[in-house]
Structure formats: structure tokens, C-alpha cells
């Protein structure tokens, strides 16, 4: 068997920044450090930080007044920021800058009186945070059918934004339908789907198009971008599984498989990928080939709230 190890894969710049923020927060402020929602959507990362003194919460009412708090990479609404101030929390904002970009776009369009169509998945942390910036002006759109059902009073002032971790293909289908219904719709000059999401999806499309029978995506089930990678592989007619790590591997998947592709979502650590590679090499005498589709050199600086502590 041959393993094609896709690149880019795994951690993006936003995830790297968020994880570094939490690690440094625990080391400089001491445990516990409370985190609003999962720092990133990865079971292994969350459980590791829980062991090191992080406490993940879904409500700020769970955080004692005056405690140290970190906002996750997915972003939060202005209401949560205000609640943190009222509870006198020392808040460190680890929101990915690409998510912050979408928030700022929402505020800008709302101030101009636009109806904003947010393309995304209901209930996702990022969507909740973005919609909180302008709830009275924003409508969530999850499908082309949702577009067909829209009723908007002033069709001359409509704009769309997207969740950063969507499938590029899915988003484009919805965008095309929006443009068909509302030809004058506005959009940011640069798309919202993040570079890392696009690059990992591109790698799956290109590599899985070769003589690949099976695709393994390392990532958690609640990771939107990881799920998209699995879906893209299936759309290309490949068998594909989303796994948290080596413990999820089923040896029956590899019957008749000559070429296997392994990739990882943007919140999945590289050590989990390597564990899977070593397991398959050991059990199936596999050889490994790395295939780089695109180089990534993006880096995000630490937030100012953390820099002053270092």
C-alpha cells in the first residue's frame, strides 16, 4: 500500500495562534484559565488543555467574577464581550483575524442599512458570534433553497458574507443563487473563506483525483472544515472517513486499497496524523509519499492582552 500524505494539512495560522494564546495564558497567569467554548474544534486539543488547567465553558455565568478568560478562535458577539466586562474578567481575545474580518464587514454593512445574508451553518460558534454583531440586519442562509425563500423589503441594499470554514463549492453554489435572485448584491472585495480551508480542500480535490481509493481525514466530528474535507472526497467517488486519531481506524477499510490519502483539518495536531501513518505502515507495510500542493507561510501575532503579560 502507498500512503499519500497531503500538504498543506493540519493547523492553520489561526489555530496556531489560539493554541499558543491558551498555552501562554496558563503559564503566565496560572491555572485555571477559563475558555469560552472549545479553543478549537478538536477533541485531543481540548482534552490536553483540560489536563493542563483550562476550563471550557458555554456560559460566562460559569466563570467566577474576576477570573482569567480566553475567547476561542471562532469569535464572540459584542454581547459576550460586554458580559465579560460586567463580570470583571481579564479577557484575552484569541479570535482568528480572518473571523474578525467577517465581523468588521458585518458591522460596516449594518451601519449602511444593508440586509446581510450570512452563508453558514446554524449553531456553529463562528456563525453565532458573527450574527451577534448585527442580529437585526442579518439572515442566515444554509442552502440554495433558503435563498429562494428569502423575502427582503429593500432588494437594492443586500450584501452577503460567509462562514470562514465552508466548502468552497457549496458556498459558490449558494452565492450563485443569491446573485441570480439579487443581481445588485454586494460582497467584500476579498472572499471570507479562509486561505487554509481553501488550500486543504484544493489538496483533497487534486490528490484524490489520482488513483486513490481511500481518504482518511484526521479531525473531530464537530470541526466544520474537517467535515468538508471528508465530503469533498466522497463527492469524488472515494471512500472517506473522519477520525479523531489512530484509535478510530478500522482495518477492514483497507481491503483492496492500494493507494490511501491522509489529510487533516485545520484544527488537528500533526502528532495525530503521524500516529495514523505509523500504524498503517506497521500493519500494512505501507510506503509514504508526501505531496505538497501549496506552501503556507501565514503567521498571526499574539493579541495585545497577552503581549503585555510577557
C-alpha positions as CSV (number, residue, x, y, z in Angstrom):
1,X,0.0,0.0,0.0
2,X,1.1,3.6,-0.6
3,X,0.1,6.5,1.6
4,X,0.0,9.9,0.1
5,X,0.4,12.5,2.8
6,X,-1.3,15.7,1.7
7,X,0.1,19.1,2.3
8,X,-1.0,21.6,3.4
9,X,-2.8,19.8,6.2
10,X,-3.4,20.3,9.9
11,X,-3.0,23.5,11.9
12,X,-3.6,26.8,10.2
13,X,-2.2,30.2,11.4
14,X,-5.4,31.0,13.4
15,X,-5.4,27.7,15.3
16,X,-1.6,28.0,16.0
17,X,-2.2,31.5,17.4
18,X,-5.2,30.4,19.5
19,X,-3.4,27.4,21.0
20,X,-0.3,29.5,21.7
21,X,-2.5,32.0,23.4
22,X,-4.0,29.4,25.8
23,X,-0.7,27.8,26.5
24,X,0.9,31.1,27.4
25,X,-2.1,32.2,29.4
26,X,-1.9,29.1,31.6
27,X,1.9,29.5,32.0
28,X,1.8,33.3,32.8
29,X,-1.5,33.7,34.7
30,X,-1.5,30.2,36.2
31,X,-4.5,27.8,36.2
32,X,-7.3,27.9,35.9
33,X,-7.8,29.8,32.7
34,X,-11.5,29.7,31.6
35,X,-12.2,29.4,27.9
36,X,-15.4,30.5,26.3
37,X,-16.3,27.5,24.1
38,X,-13.7,25.0,22.8
39,X,-10.5,26.7,22.0
40,X,-10.6,24.9,18.6
41,X,-12.9,22.1,17.5
42,X,-10.6,19.2,18.3
43,X,-11.2,16.6,21.0
44,X,-7.5,15.9,21.6
45,X,-6.5,19.6,21.9
46,X,-9.4,20.3,24.3
47,X,-8.7,17.2,26.5
48,X,-5.0,18.1,26.6
49,X,-5.6,21.6,27.8
50,X,-8.2,20.4,30.3
51,X,-5.4,18.4,31.8
52,X,-3.2,21.5,32.0
53,X,-5.6,23.7,33.8
54,X,-8.1,25.1,31.2
55,X,-11.8,25.1,32.0
56,X,-14.1,25.2,28.9
57,X,-17.5,26.9,29.5
58,X,-20.5,27.6,27.3
59,X,-21.8,30.4,29.5
60,X,-19.9,33.2,31.3
61,X,-22.1,32.7,34.3
62,X,-19.9,29.6,34.9
63,X,-16.8,31.9,35.2
64,X,-16.2,33.3,38.7
65,X,-16.1,37.1,38.8
66,X,-12.5,38.5,38.3
67,X,-11.2,35.3,36.7
68,X,-9.0,35.0,33.6
69,X,-10.9,34.2,30.4
70,X,-9.9,33.4,26.8
71,X,-12.2,33.8,23.8
72,X,-11.8,30.9,21.4
73,X,-10.6,31.1,17.8
74,X,-14.2,31.1,16.5
75,X,-15.0,34.6,17.7
76,X,-17.7,36.0,20.0
77,X,-20.5,38.6,19.9
78,X,-20.4,42.1,21.4
79,X,-22.9,40.9,24.0
80,X,-20.4,38.3,25.3
81,X,-17.6,41.0,25.4
82,X,-19.9,43.2,27.5
83,X,-20.8,40.4,29.8
84,X,-17.1,39.7,30.4
85,X,-16.6,43.4,31.3
86,X,-19.5,43.3,33.7
87,X,-18.1,40.2,35.4
88,X,-14.6,42.0,35.6
89,X,-12.9,39.2,33.8
90,X,-9.4,39.6,32.4
91,X,-10.3,38.6,28.8
92,X,-7.7,37.6,26.2
93,X,-9.1,37.5,22.6
94,X,-7.8,34.6,20.6
95,X,-10.3,35.1,17.8
96,X,-8.8,34.3,14.4
97,X,-8.1,37.5,12.5
98,X,-9.9,36.1,9.5
99,X,-13.0,35.7,11.6
100,X,-12.6,39.2,12.9
101,X,-12.5,40.4,9.3
102,X,-16.0,39.0,8.8
103,X,-17.3,40.6,12.0
104,X,-16.0,44.0,10.8
105,X,-17.7,43.6,7.4
106,X,-21.0,42.8,9.2
107,X,-20.7,46.0,11.2
108,X,-19.9,48.0,8.2
109,X,-22.8,46.7,6.1
110,X,-25.2,47.0,9.0
111,X,-24.3,50.7,9.6
112,X,-25.1,51.4,5.9
113,X,-28.6,49.9,6.3
114,X,-28.0,46.7,4.4
115,X,-29.7,43.3,4.9
116,X,-26.8,40.9,5.3
117,X,-27.0,37.3,4.2
118,X,-24.6,35.1,6.2
119,X,-23.9,31.9,4.4
120,X,-23.1,29.3,7.1
121,X,-24.2,26.5,9.5
122,X,-26.8,27.2,12.2
123,X,-25.4,26.7,15.7
124,X,-21.7,26.9,14.7
125,X,-19.7,29.0,17.2
126,X,-18.4,31.3,14.4
127,X,-21.9,31.9,13.0
128,X,-23.3,32.7,16.4
129,X,-20.5,35.3,17.0
130,X,-20.9,36.9,13.6
131,X,-24.6,37.2,13.8
132,X,-24.3,38.8,17.2
133,X,-22.6,41.8,15.6
134,X,-25.8,42.8,13.8
135,X,-28.7,40.5,14.7
136,X,-31.3,42.9,13.4
137,X,-29.7,43.1,10.0
138,X,-28.6,39.5,9.4
139,X,-30.3,36.5,7.9
140,X,-28.7,33.0,8.0
141,X,-28.6,31.1,4.7
142,X,-27.6,27.4,4.7
143,X,-28.7,26.3,1.2
144,X,-29.9,27.4,-2.2
145,X,-33.5,26.6,-1.1
146,X,-33.0,29.1,1.8
147,X,-32.2,31.8,-0.9
148,X,-35.4,31.0,-2.8
149,X,-37.4,31.6,0.4
150,X,-36.0,35.0,1.2
151,X,-38.3,37.9,1.5
152,X,-36.4,41.2,1.7
153,X,-38.1,44.6,1.7
154,X,-35.3,46.6,0.1
155,X,-33.6,44.5,-2.6
156,X,-31.3,47.4,-3.5
157,X,-29.3,47.1,-0.2
158,X,-28.3,43.4,0.2
159,X,-24.8,42.0,0.9
160,X,-23.5,38.5,1.7
161,X,-20.8,37.2,4.0
162,X,-19.7,33.6,4.6
163,X,-18.5,31.5,7.4
164,X,-14.7,31.0,7.0
165,X,-14.7,27.2,7.1
166,X,-17.3,26.4,4.4
167,X,-16.8,24.2,1.4
168,X,-15.8,26.5,-1.4
169,X,-18.0,24.6,-3.8
170,X,-21.0,24.7,-1.5
171,X,-20.6,28.4,-0.8
172,X,-20.2,29.2,-4.5
173,X,-23.5,27.4,-5.3
174,X,-25.3,29.5,-2.8
175,X,-23.6,32.7,-3.9
176,X,-24.6,32.0,-7.5
177,X,-28.2,31.6,-6.4
178,X,-28.0,34.8,-4.4
179,X,-26.6,36.6,-7.4
180,X,-29.4,35.2,-9.6
181,X,-32.1,36.5,-7.3
182,X,-30.4,39.7,-6.3
183,X,-28.2,40.9,-9.2
184,X,-27.1,44.0,-7.3
185,X,-26.0,42.1,-4.2
186,X,-22.7,43.4,-2.6
187,X,-19.8,41.4,-1.2
188,X,-16.5,42.1,0.4
189,X,-13.6,42.8,-2.1
190,X,-11.9,39.7,-0.8
191,X,-13.8,36.4,0.0
192,X,-14.4,35.3,3.5
193,X,-13.5,31.6,3.3
194,X,-10.1,31.3,4.8
195,X,-6.9,30.5,2.9
196,X,-6.3,27.4,5.0
197,X,-9.8,26.0,4.4
198,X,-9.4,26.6,0.6
199,X,-5.9,25.1,0.5
200,X,-6.8,21.9,2.3
201,X,-9.9,21.5,0.1
202,X,-7.8,22.1,-3.0
203,X,-5.3,19.4,-1.9
204,X,-8.1,16.8,-1.5
205,X,-9.5,17.6,-4.9
206,X,-6.2,17.3,-6.7
207,X,-4.7,14.3,-4.9
208,X,-7.9,12.3,-4.5
209,X,-8.4,12.7,-8.2
210,X,-5.4,10.4,-8.7
211,X,-5.5,6.7,-8.2
212,X,-6.7,6.9,-4.6
213,X,-9.3,4.5,-3.2
214,X,-9.5,5.7,0.4
215,X,-9.2,9.1,2.1
216,X,-8.6,9.5,5.9
217,X,-9.3,12.9,7.4
218,X,-7.8,13.5,10.8
219,X,-10.2,15.8,12.7
220,X,-13.1,15.9,15.1
221,X,-16.7,15.4,14.2
222,X,-17.6,19.0,15.3
223,X,-14.9,20.5,13.1
224,X,-16.7,22.1,10.1
225,X,-13.6,22.3,7.9
226,X,-12.7,18.7,8.6
227,X,-16.2,17.5,7.7
228,X,-15.9,19.4,4.4
229,X,-12.7,17.5,3.5
230,X,-14.5,14.2,4.0
231,X,-17.4,15.4,2.0
232,X,-15.2,16.5,-0.9
233,X,-13.5,13.1,-1.0
234,X,-16.9,11.3,-1.1
235,X,-18.1,13.7,-3.9
236,X,-15.2,12.5,-5.9
237,X,-16.3,8.9,-5.5
238,X,-13.8,7.9,-2.8
239,X,-14.3,6.1,0.4
240,X,-13.6,8.5,3.2
241,X,-13.6,8.6,7.0
242,X,-13.2,11.4,9.5
243,X,-11.3,10.1,12.5
244,X,-10.1,11.7,15.8
245,X,-7.0,9.5,15.8
246,X,-5.5,6.1,15.3
247,X,-8.0,4.6,17.8
248,X,-10.8,5.1,15.3
249,X,-9.1,3.2,12.4
250,X,-10.9,0.0,11.3
251,X,-8.6,-2.4,9.5
252,X,-11.4,-3.6,7.2
253,X,-11.3,-0.2,5.5
254,X,-8.1,-1.1,3.8
255,X,-9.2,-4.3,1.9
256,X,-8.3,-3.9,-1.8
257,X,-6.8,-0.4,-1.1
258,X,-3.6,0.2,-3.0
259,X,-3.4,4.0,-2.5
260,X,-4.5,5.9,0.6
261,X,-4.6,9.6,1.1
262,X,-4.3,11.1,4.6
263,X,-5.0,14.7,5.4
264,X,-6.1,16.7,8.5
265,X,-8.5,19.5,9.3
266,X,-7.1,22.9,10.3
267,X,-7.6,22.2,14.0
268,X,-6.0,18.7,14.1
269,X,-2.5,18.3,15.6
270,X,0.3,16.8,13.4
271,X,1.2,14.1,16.0
272,X,-2.2,12.5,15.5
273,X,-1.5,12.3,11.7
274,X,1.9,10.7,12.3
275,X,0.4,8.2,14.7
276,X,-2.0,7.1,12.0
277,X,0.8,6.9,9.4
278,X,2.9,4.8,11.7
279,X,0.0,2.4,12.5
280,X,-0.7,1.9,8.8
281,X,2.9,1.4,7.9
282,X,3.3,-1.2,10.6
283,X,0.1,-3.1,9.8
284,X,0.1,-2.9,6.0
285,X,3.7,-2.5,5.1
286,X,2.9,0.9,3.6
287,X,5.2,3.4,1.9
288,X,4.7,7.1,2.4
289,X,4.9,9.8,-0.2
290,X,4.4,13.5,0.7
291,X,2.7,15.6,-1.9
292,X,2.7,19.4,-1.4
293,X,0.0,21.3,-3.3
294,X,0.7,24.7,-1.9
295,X,3.1,26.3,0.6
296,X,1.7,28.2,3.6
297,X,3.7,30.9,5.4
298,X,0.9,32.8,7.2
299,X,1.5,33.9,10.8
300,X,-0.7,35.8,13.2
301,X,0.6,37.9,16.1
302,X,-0.5,37.3,19.6
303,X,-3.3,39.6,20.9
304,X,-2.3,42.7,22.8
305,X,-3.9,41.4,26.1
306,X,-1.3,38.6,26.1
307,X,1.7,40.6,24.9
308,X,1.5,42.9,28.0
309,X,1.9,39.9,30.2
310,X,5.1,38.6,28.5
